Amino acid sequence: MCGILGIITPRGSVANISREAFDAVRDAMQHRGPDDAGTWQRQNVLLGHRRLAVVAPTSAGHQPMPLVDTSSPWGTASNPRAVIAYNGELYNDSWLREQLDLEGKRCISTSDTETLLRWVDLHGAQGLGMVRGMYAFAAWRADYEQLVLTRDPLGIKPLYYAQVVSRGVEHFCFASELQAIEKLLRAIGVACEPDMVTMSAYITTIRTTLGRRTLLRGVCCMLPGETITVDASGGELRLLHARVQTNLERPDVAHAASLVRETVTASVRAHLVSDVPVCTLLSGGLDSAIIASVSRTPLSFCAGAQEAGVASPDFAFAKEAAALYGMRHTEAIVTREMFMEEWPAMVAHNGQPLSTPNEVAIYHVARTLRSAGCVVTLSGEGADELFGGYDLALLQARQAWQSGRITCAADAGEFELDANASISRAMKPHVLTPAALRAAEHDEHLTQFYRETFTEIAAEREDDDPLQAHVRWQRRVNLTGLLQRLDTATMRAGVEGRTPFADVRVMRVAESLPMRDKLRVEGDVVTTKAVLREAFSGDVLASILRRPKASFPLPFQSWMQAMTHVLESSAFIREWVTPSARQQIARDPGGHWHIAWPLMNLAMWRG
């Protein structure tokens, strides 16, 4: 694992960062598997960092990293003008360094951490629109007495925070992981209770966040592209929320296929920059095959199940693609026994329920490739959400618009909520007790969030087709969850997952395309990601170009019977879930997997 963790109090309250809080940060940073870990404390600020060294894997990249500039009164080693704790990678590092050179701020190491530190010191949060990469960081600017926290525009790297009062002192705590911030809050004497509104939203959407809300009451998740500036110069902390404005040029889409090919190819090559071995995840589908056709990494890996001698269909397609691109290929087979062991272990490690069973498969393949010596892997997340890969969902939305079921953007948000529900709102009274429904506010916040968020997304631009807003919805909501899934699973194995499709330049190109370049319907023939298929038709096997979408198919439904005991052993579930729902799952968990999966995860999470 790698990540950041920290705490800040108002100026003059240095004594109130308790020894317990310091120990909690230090202990979290010493978690199994880092290349290096460290803490930094001055006055009322405490930063911690645990590093997975990928670029400049030497002491030059050690964090938290101070900026020492002797031309400034804040320029001593004991009192640096700025300090950063940063998780991620920059994909335009060389360009940023050129700009810094022009402004007389030359970097002295090859670490992209130093690049980011100097850039933020020079330009503040306003300069982040020129940064291309995946990142979550906290930068302390001593001369302003401000802590700047930022999450990248696509939400590839997570960041959680909480503003609390403990022992009469205000604290702002943050961390890359939910379980880490929970540990930190407990260390300063703040109890962490479940947020029943988000819990009810989870069993409907299988997403562990609802906007900023998390499954822990009072703990928030930073939104993709959000910046929070914490001003600690006065007697109380003042927070300012802002959005990162990407200052990238709008592309010319006169020749869509060639533009997409050029942009995706450049993104894959940018994501290959590393000082440690890089490999490719091959699922046997279009997206990973496109990445493999460009990356040509020496090694590739595929995850899938093998049950009763029948192997996942992904294996054959992935093996064929690997042979075409000259990759040495490995299959990471997920067995029933391994799945049942790792599922509760991942819930405990993450400090929250899993969103999908595929997280276990991702962790297994990440562990496999790490044992083969790879530290970075490329993955295909983002193509479906940017280029229109979900044909059934989009066609259902189109029919709903045409039939009058959807009449406005707010209706479209509610349509998305119902069309993708694991446990529908109508089913909730049969699953949750009356007390639980009251505590969840009868899902009023969930419904309002979907209506308001879709309205906001639809208003972002004029569209050639109402489905464009649904594609942006998938990018804003669905992709963020998939990226979190990839990050937590790979990081647990000490692997950095990179996503060339989930890139700001690729996003700008994809969102500039007309709908016909994404979803094409010609009679009975439906073509998803049409422009991607056209752009890379000469590089991808015809069998993969024609293959229907599949997503890490695991026969987990038939494996769930062995875990039904967790529902009755969980006091949390017995209090909030109706006896009839528990009995129904116990009789046939596979047949009711859409109910069993989220409830079993909650049982493992809260006990």
N, C-alpha and C positions, 0 to 999 in steps of 0.2 A: 504494500500500500504506500501511497504517498499522499500528502495533503497538507492543509494549513489549518491552524487553530490559534485563537487568541482572545484577548480580553482587554477592554479599555474602560477607564473610569474618568470622571471629570478631573481637571487639573487640581492638584493639592490633595488628592485622596490616595496617593501612592501607597500609604500604609494599609489601605483597604483592599489591595489585591492580595488576598490571603495566601498563606503558605500552602493551604489545601488547593487553591486554584493553580498556583505555580506547579505543584506536584502533579496535578491532573494534566496540565499541558505537557509537562516533561514526560510523564508516563505514556501519554498518548503518542508522543513523538518517537518513543522507543519501541513502538509496535514491531512485531516480527517482520523482517524482510526489507528494511530500507537500505539504501546505499549510504546515506548519512542522515543525521537528524540533529536538530539544534533548536535552541530557544534564544530569545533576545528580550531584555527588559531594561527600560529606562523610564524613570518617573512613573507615570500612570498607564503605561502601555506594556503589554506582554504579548509577544508573537512566538509561535512555534511552527516548525516546518519539518516534514518527513519527506525525503526525496527519493524518487526513482530516477537515477541519473541516466539521461538519454543523450542530451547534447552537452558537450564539455563535461564529461564524467570525471572531473578532477576536483580538487579543493577550491578551484577558481569559481565553481558553481555552487558552493556551499551556501545554504540559507538558514535563517533569515539573512539577507545580504544588505549590509550598510553601504551608503554612498558617502564617501569621504571626499570633500572638496575644500582644500585649504584656503581657497579664495573667499570662502564664506565664513561668517562667524559660527556657523553650525558645522564646521568642517573637520572636527577632530574625530579620532577613532572612538573615543568615549562618548562623543555627542554628535553623531552623524546628522547631516541635513535631512536624510531620508533613509528608510529601511523598507525592504519588501519581502513578503512571503508569498510565493507564486507557484501555482500548480498548472501545468500545461505546456504548450509549445507555440512558438511564433513561426508563421510560414512566410512572412515577409521581413525576416530579421535583417537580411543584407540591405534591403531598401531603407529600413529604419536607421540602420547604422550610417548609411550614406547621408541621410538627412541630419543626423546628429553631428557627423563630421563637418558638414557645411556650417553648422551653428557652433562649432568649436567645442563639442562635447564628445570627444573620441573615447570609445570603449577600450579598455585595457585588457579584456579577456575575450574568449570566444563564446562565453555563456550568453544565451538569449535572456537570462534573468537580468544581467547587467544592462542589456539593451532596453528592456522594459522599464527597469528602475530609472534609468537616465531619461527615458522618454516621458514617463509620468512626472518625474521631478521637473522637467522643462515645460511640459504642456498641460499637466494636470489631467483631470478626467475629460476635459474638452478635446484632448488629443487622441482619445481612444478610437475615434472613428477611422483613423488611419492604420490601426493595428489589425492585422489579419492573423487569426490563429484560434486555438482553443485555450481558454484561460479562466481561472478564478484566482484573484489575488487580493491581498491587503497590503497597502503601502502607507506607512506613517511618514507624514511630512512635518518635520519638527518645527520649521519656521512658521507654519500656519497652525500648528497644533491640531492637525486634522488626520483622520484615518480614512483612506479611500478604499472602498471595496468594490470590485467589479466582476461581473460574470459575462462571458462572451455572448455575442448576439444570437447564437443558435442554442445556447444552453448545454454545450458539450460537457463542461465541467460544473459540478454542483457547488453551491455555497449556501449554508444555513446560518441564521442569526437569531438572537433574542435580546431584547432590551428589558432588563429586570432590575428590581431593587432588592438588595440583600444587606441585612444588618444596617439599614438606613442609608446605604450608598448605592448609587445608580451604576449599573454595569451594562456594557454592550459586549456580548459574547458572539463568536462566530467560529465555524468549522466547516470542513469539506464533507463531513459525514454526520448523519443524524445521531448515531450512537456516541460520537465524540462530543458533540455539543450537549447531549444529555448528561454525559459523565462530568463535563465541566460545570454545568448548572448544579448538579447534585453536590459537587465539591464546594460551591459557594453557598450551599444551603437552600437552593431553590428546587422544589419538587416538580417533577415532570409527569403530568397526567395526560391521558389520551384526549384528543379533540374529537368528540363524538360526531360533529358535523363532517369532519374530514373522513372519519372512519366509515360513516354511512356512504359518503361519496366514493370511498375506495371500493366497497363491495358492489357498487353500481358500475364504476368506470375502470376498476383495477388499476387506478393510478394513485400513487402514494402522496400526491400533493393536489391541492385545489387552489390554483393561483399561487398566492404566497403561503397559504395555509398548509401545514404539515399535519401528520398524525399526532404530534405533541402540541398540546395547548400552549400558545404563546411563543412557539418556535416557528420562525418563518423561513421560507425558501426564497432566495433572490430570484427574480425573474430573468430569463434570458435577455441579455443586452442591458441590464440594469446596473446603475452605479449608485452606491450609497456613500455619502460623505458624512462622517461623524466628527462634529466639531467639539473638541474637548477643552477649548480655551477658557470657558467660563465655569460657573458653579454647577452647571448641569449639561448633559450631553444633548446636542442638537443634531438631528438627522435631516439630511436633504437627499431626496430620491430624484434620480434623473435617468434618462435613457441614452445609451450610446448611439450616436448618429453615424452610420457608416458613410464615409465620404468617398465611395467608389463610383466611377463613372457608369452611367446607364448604357448598356450595350446596344449595338445596332443588330437587329434580328432579321435583316433582309435575307440572310443565308443561314437559317436556323441550325441545320444539321452540322455545317462546318464550324459555326460558332460554338455549339455545344461540344463538339469533338475537341476543338482547340482548348476550351475552358476546362473541361473535365480532365483532359490529358495533362494540362499544366498543373491542375490541382493535385493529381496523383503524384506527379514528380516532386511537387513542393512537399508533400507529405512523406516522401522517402528520405528526406534529409535527417540523418541520425548518425551518432557516433557509436551506436550499438546495433546488433543484427536486427533486420526487419524481415517480416514474412507477410503472407497474405492469407486471410480467411476465405476459403472457397466454399460456398454453399451449394454450388451446382446451378445457381440461378443467374439471371442476366447481370445484375448489378455487380456481384463479386467477379464475374467473368470479365466485365469491362475493366475493372480495376486490375485484375491479373494480367490482362492483355497489355496494359501499359507498364505495370510495375515490374513484371518478370523477376520477382524476387526468387532467390534460390529455393526457398521452402514454401509450401502451402499446407494448410490444414483444413479439415472438414469435420464438423461434429454431427452426430446422428445416433439413432438408436438401433439396436439389434435385439429383436424379441422373437423367441421360438425359431431361431435360424433365419428370420426374415430381416434383412438390413434396410435402413432408410434409403429411399430412392435418391436422396441427395448424393450418396456416395458414388454411384456410377457416373452421374453427370460431372461431379467435381473431379473425379479421377481422369475423365476424358479431357476436361479443360486443362488440368495440370500438365498432362502429357503434351498437349498442343503448345503450351507456353514454356515447356522445358523446366518445370518445377518438380522438385522431389516432394512427393505428396505423402501426408500422414492422415489416417482416419482416427478420430477420437470417439470411441464408441461409448455411448451412455447406456449403462445397464440399469435394470430395476434396482438392484442392491445399491449401486452408487448413487442413483437419484434419491432413494429414500434416506440415505445417510447425509447427503449434501444439502438437501432441501432445508431441514431444520437448522443445520449448521450455518447456512447462508443467512437465514432470518436472524439468527443470533448475532452473527458478525455484522450485518448491515444495521441492526437496531431498528428494523422495520420489515413489514411483510414483503414478499416478492410480488412483482407485477405479473410476470408470466413464468410458466415452467421452463421456458427457454433460457432463463438466467442460469439454471444449473448446467445446461449444455454449453453455454458460453464460458462459464467458469472452467468446466472440464477441458474444453479445447484450449483455453488460455493456459491452464496448468500444464497441458501436454506440450504446447509450443515453448513454454518457458523452460521446461526440462530438456528441450532440444537446443537450448541456447539462445532463443530469440527473446527480445525484450520489447519490441514494438511490432504490432500487427495492424494491417490495413483491413477495414471492414466496410460493407456496402450500405450502412444505414444512411438514409436521407434521399436516396433516389426515388423511392415510392412517394414520399411526401412532397418532393419538389417537382417531380415530373409526371404525377398522376398515375400511380401504380395500382390504386385500389379500384378496380373496375366496378365491382358489385356495389361498393359504397357510393361511388359517384353516379352510377346509373340509377340507384334507388333515390338519390337526392334529386336527380333530374326529373324522375317520374313524380316525385313529391311536389316539385315546383309546377310541373305541367298540370297536375291534377288539382292544384289549388290547396293542397295540404299545407304547403309553405306559401305564405303571402308576403313575408318580410324577413329581414335578417334575424330578428329575434326568434321568429318561428323556426328558422333554419338552425339556430343554436339548440333549440329544444328538440328538433328532429335528430341532430347529431347525438344528443344525450340518450334518446330512446333507441335509436337504431343500433347503437354500439353498447348497450347496457348488458352487463353480465347478470346482475339481478335488477330487474326493472323497478321503477318507482311504484308501479301497480302491485308488484309482488312483495314490496317491502313489509306491509302489515302482516304477511304470512311468515316472514323471516325474523324481523326484529320485534322485541317486546314493546308494549305501549310506552314504557319508560324510556327505552332506547330511541323510539321515534320522537318523543318529546325532546330528549337531549340533542337529537340530530336536527331539531327544528323542522321536522317533517320535510327535509330536503329542500326547504325554501331557498337557502343560500346556494345550494348546488344548482337548482334550476335558474336562479337569477344570474349566477356566474356564467352559465352557458349562453343565456340569452344576451347578456351584456357583452361578453367577449366576442361572440360571433358578430354582433352589430359593429363593434370596434374594428374587427378584421375586415368586414365588408366595406367599411367606409375608408379603408386605406387608399383605395384607388378606383378609377373607373375600369370596369371589366368588360370584356367582349362576350362573356358567358357567366351566368350565375355560379357555375361550378368552380370558377376560379377562386371564389371565396372559400369554397369547401376544401380545395387543395391547400390554400393558405392555412385554413383551420387545422388540417392534418399536419402541416409543418409546425405550427405554433403549439399544438397540444399533443398529438401522437408522437411526433419526432422527439420532442423533449423527453418523453417517457422512455423511448427506445434508447436514446443516448445515455440516459441515467442507467438503464439496464446494462448497457455495454460497459460503462465506466466502472460501476461497482463490481461487476463480475470479473473484468480483466484486472483491475487494480488489486483485487484480493489475491490474484495469482502473481502479482509483481510484474504485470504487463501493461504497457500503454496501448490502448486501442485508439487508432486514428481513423477518421471518416472523411475521405476525400470528397464525397458528395455533399456532406454537411459542412459546407464552406461558404463564406459570404459571397465570394465571386460567383460560384456556381449558383447560389441562391438568387443573385441578382439577374443572371441570365435566365434561369428557369422561370422566374416570376415575370419576366418581360415577354414570354412566349404566349402566343394565342392558344386557346384551349385545344384546337385541332392538332397542335403539335404534342399534346399530352395524351388525350383520349380521343380516339377516332372510332366512330361507329358507322360501318358501311354494310347495310343490310343486317345479316345475322353475325357479321364478323366484328368483334370488338378488339381494338389494339390499344394496350396501355403503353405508356412511356414511348409513344410513337417516335419522337425525335431521337431518343437515345438509341432505339433499335436501328433507325436509319443511319445515325452517325457512326455506329460501331458494327454495322452489319458485316463488314469484311474482316472483322477481328474476332467475332464470337461464333462458336459452332451453331449451325442451323438448328440443331436439336435443342439447344439452350435458348435461342431466339424464339422458338415456337413454344417453349415449355410454359405451362400455366404457373402462376405464382404459388410458391410454397414457403413456409417459414419454420425451419428447424422442427420438422414433425416428430413429436415424441408421443408414444402411446401411454402418456401419464394417466389417462383416465382409468386404464386397467390396473394401474399401480397404486391407486389411492386407498384401496380397502385397508391396507396395513396401517393407515394413519387416522382412521376414524376415531380411535381412542382419544386423540388430543382434544376433541370437542367436549367430551364429558369430563375430562380431567382439568379443563380450563374454567376457573371461577369466572373469568371475564366473559366467556361465551355463555356459560349457564345463566349469567345475569342478563345479558343483552339479546340472546337469541332464543326464539320460541322453542319449546320442547318438540313440537310437531316438525319443525325444520330440522332439528338435530336427529330426530328419529328417521326422517325421510333420507337424510344423507347416510346414516348408519346402515340402512337397508340396501341402498344402491348408490354409493358415492360416484361411480363412473357414469351412471345414467343421469346424475344430477351434478355433474362436475362443475358447471358454471356457478352453482351455489356452494358446492363443497370447497372449491379451490380458495376463494377469498376468505371463507370462514375458518378453514384449517390454518391458513397463514396468520390470521388474527389470533387464533388460539396459541400458535407457536410464539407469536410476538409478545403477547401480554401474559400468557400462562393462566 
